[in-house]
């Protein structure tokens, strides 16, 4: 990995982390899923996984929730989102928006077993209480993808050349660049 790639990863990770912290005062409104889908489409799964891992660790450290009960569902949910971004990058924004909505629902569902079994919360009460937040999260994801996906993809692809710079020979993620 060269300095240019490292700088791209740092900037993209910083954008992901800062936007989530800035928007924490509005429950479930965030650009996190949109950005992870965009990163999956532009930088690929290898580099995107590095961004996701750093984001999850920083987020949990900053929010004082650094436990296996929050880290693993977040990692799994965000990795699924990253993979969807990579797989659907050449599809229409409506397909990407639908996958984003599904990823948000899966992400929220990953926390149900933990809250039920570890924290001993009634599952029906938890699901009912979580429905409004899930609806907001899904709507925010779908709107972000429909409105922002194409221009942001074009910006990352054309202006910063991230797509070509980071995904070229990405199978050599840990090897030497030639």
TORTI-72383 format. One record per residue (C-alpha): x, z, y. Coordinates in Angstrom, 3 decimals. Each point is the difference from the previous one (the first is absolute). Layout:
N
X; Z; Y
...
***
This chain:
178
0.000; 0.000; 0.000
1.465; -1.012; 3.315
-0.423; 1.606; 3.417
-2.662; -2.472; 1.121
-2.203; 0.795; -3.009
0.547; 3.706; 0.458
-1.033; -0.235; 3.658
-3.164; -1.893; -0.960
-0.882; 2.681; -2.541
0.606; 2.789; 2.518
-2.153; -1.661; 2.665
-2.845; -0.801; -2.412
0.075; 3.520; -1.464
0.011; 1.539; 3.468
-3.006; -2.067; 1.064
-1.870; 1.068; -3.138
0.776; 3.689; 0.465
-0.533; 0.239; 3.765
-3.338; -1.812; 0.078
-1.391; 2.350; -2.631
1.137; 3.098; 1.885
-1.322; -1.315; 3.322
-3.433; -0.628; -1.527
-0.324; 3.272; -1.947
-2.454; 1.408; 2.517
-2.555; -2.634; -1.092
-0.902; 0.703; -3.656
0.577; -2.959; -2.341
0.841; -2.424; 2.823
3.435; -1.417; -0.622
1.843; -3.257; -0.474
1.929; 1.268; -3.027
-1.733; -2.115; -2.642
0.081; -3.062; 2.230
3.725; 0.402; 0.634
0.784; 0.610; -3.673
-1.945; -3.125; -0.962
1.855; -1.907; 2.718
3.338; 1.363; -1.205
-0.839; -0.955; -3.591
-0.704; -3.546; 1.161
3.079; -0.303; 2.208
2.826; 2.112; -1.428
-1.102; 0.089; -3.632
-0.446; 2.776; -2.517
3.647; 1.124; -0.220
0.593; 0.634; 3.677
-3.632; 0.968; 0.527
0.384; 2.736; -2.620
2.951; 1.415; 1.925
-2.116; 0.062; 3.171
-2.910; 1.648; -1.837
2.215; 2.632; -1.622
1.661; 0.941; 3.290
-3.374; 0.084; 1.750
-1.601; 2.240; -2.623
2.931; 2.413; 0.015
0.127; 0.156; 3.816
-3.767; 0.338; 0.302
-0.153; 2.846; -2.488
2.949; 1.788; 1.579
-1.418; -0.381; 3.496
-3.541; 1.043; -0.982
1.261; 2.929; -2.136
-1.700; -1.329; -3.106
3.113; -0.657; -2.053
-1.376; 0.643; -3.502
-0.382; -2.121; -3.103
-3.750; 0.235; 0.549
0.217; -2.145; 3.121
3.169; -2.032; -0.503
-0.949; -1.661; -3.289
-3.524; -1.133; 0.960
1.343; -1.328; 3.292
2.834; -1.880; -1.702
-2.296; -1.459; -2.641
-2.663; -0.991; 2.529
2.445; -1.554; 2.421
1.885; -1.837; -2.757
-3.291; -1.504; -1.215
-0.642; -1.076; 3.599
3.498; -1.476; 0.266
-0.466; -1.977; -3.213
-3.363; -1.318; 1.228
1.657; -1.124; 3.231
2.660; -1.819; -1.987
-2.440; -1.599; -2.451
-2.563; -1.123; 2.579
2.353; -1.061; 2.803
-1.025; -3.658; -0.239
-3.734; 0.685; -0.225
-2.532; 0.041; 2.829
-0.281; 3.049; 2.208
-3.385; 0.731; -1.615
1.588; 0.352; -3.439
2.759; 2.144; 1.478
-2.617; 2.110; 1.836
-1.936; 0.518; -3.236
3.161; 1.056; -1.808
0.800; 2.340; 2.886
-3.443; 1.608; -0.318
0.468; 0.393; -3.736
3.453; 1.518; 0.515
-1.444; 2.533; 2.454
-2.662; 1.012; -2.517
2.567; 0.313; -2.794
2.263; 2.020; 2.297
-2.816; 2.426; 0.820
-1.000; 0.228; -3.671
3.538; 0.970; -1.007
-0.430; 3.311; 1.823
-3.263; 0.953; -1.787
1.558; 1.347; -3.230
2.538; 2.053; 1.922
-2.614; 1.561; 2.243
-2.307; 0.657; -2.945
2.474; 1.376; -2.531
2.813; 1.463; 2.061
-1.943; 1.352; 2.960
-3.179; 0.677; -2.013
-2.332; -1.859; 2.363
-3.437; -1.121; -1.190
0.352; -3.757; -0.678
-3.449; -0.962; 1.278
0.471; 1.981; 3.206
3.440; -1.535; 0.512
-1.213; -3.562; -0.535
-3.012; 0.459; 2.280
2.133; 1.570; 2.728
2.577; -2.784; -0.319
-2.418; -2.959; 0.202
-0.117; -0.221; 3.832
3.803; 0.103; 0.226
0.314; -2.666; -2.686
-2.474; -2.233; 1.811
2.011; 0.305; 3.224
3.249; -0.687; -1.870
-1.415; -3.093; -1.723
-1.515; -1.359; 3.232
3.242; 0.554; 1.890
1.986; -1.769; -2.738
-2.342; -2.972; -0.187
-0.136; -0.455; 3.782
3.773; 0.278; 0.336
0.598; -2.607; -2.672
-2.605; -2.422; 1.332
1.154; 0.295; 3.608
3.747; 0.657; -0.266
1.306; -1.361; -3.307
0.653; -3.635; 0.935
1.585; 0.650; 3.403
2.154; 2.858; -1.294
1.075; -1.972; -3.072
0.951; -2.910; 2.241
1.877; 2.342; 2.347
2.027; 1.559; -2.805
0.550; -3.340; -1.676
0.902; -2.116; 3.040
1.363; 2.260; 2.725
1.960; 2.474; -2.050
0.525; -2.162; -3.080
-0.637; 3.080; -2.120
-1.556; -1.933; -2.857
3.025; -2.202; -0.532
2.557; 2.634; 0.866
-1.257; 2.738; -2.298
-1.552; -1.803; -2.946
2.728; -2.575; -0.562
1.718; 1.037; -3.215
-1.954; 3.271; 0.040
0.741; 0.495; -3.694
3.478; 0.998; 1.148
-1.419; 2.956; 1.893
2.741; 2.326; -1.067
2.703; -2.630; -0.512
2.376; -1.812; 2.264
-1.304; -2.646; 2.393
1.733; -3.334; -0.334
***
